Amino acid sequence: MKVYRLNRQFNGYKKGAQFYLVSESEFIGVKEFVFLTEDLTNRISINESEVIKNFTYIKEIF
């Protein structure tokens, strides 16, 4: 599982919040990513451009 950190405020989450990447899919050239918050209570589904613009890869766990 990969850990990402938020670069800027996004969808009501504060800069610096950590997220776990739980799913990555591609359908006809469109990539979609599903992230869980660090406390595992909320989920967001976003496209590749939003990931590149708002998130930084930190590390891989497990």
URTADA-V467389 format. One record per pair of residues at least 12 apart in sequence whose C-alpha atoms are under 10 Angstrom apart, sorted by the first residue. I is the first residue (numbers start at 0). J is the second residue. Records with the same first field share a line. If there is no record, write none. Layout:
I: J / J
This chain:
0: 19 / 20 / 21 / 22 / 58 / 59 / 60 / 61
1: 18 / 19 / 20 / 21 / 22 / 34 / 56 / 57 / 58 / 59 / 60 / 61
2: 17 / 18 / 19 / 20 / 21 / 34 / 35 / 36 / 37 / 54 / 55 / 56 / 57 / 58 / 59 / 60
3: 15 / 16 / 17 / 18 / 19 / 20 / 34 / 36 / 37 / 50 / 53 / 54 / 55 / 56 / 57 / 58 / 59
4: 16 / 17 / 18 / 19 / 37 / 53 / 54 / 55 / 56 / 57 / 58
5: 17 / 18 / 50 / 52 / 53 / 54 / 55 / 56
6: 50 / 51 / 52 / 53 / 54 / 55
7: 52 / 53 / 54
8: 53
9: 49 / 53 / 54
10: 43
12: 36
14: 53 / 54
15: 54 / 55
16: 36 / 37 / 54
17: 34 / 35 / 36 / 37 / 38 / 54 / 55 / 56 / 57
18: 33 / 34 / 35 / 36 / 37 / 38 / 39 / 41 / 42 / 43 / 54 / 56 / 57
19: 33 / 34 / 35 / 36 / 37 / 38 / 39 / 42 / 56 / 58 / 59 / 60
20: 32 / 33 / 34 / 35 / 36 / 42 / 43 / 44 / 56 / 59
21: 33 / 34 / 35 / 42
22: 34 / 35 / 44
23: 44 / 45 / 46 / 47
24: 46
25: 46 / 47
29: 46 / 47 / 48
30: 45 / 46 / 47 / 48
31: 44 / 45 / 46 / 47 / 48 / 49 / 50
32: 44 / 45 / 46 / 47 / 49 / 50
33: 45 / 46
34: 50
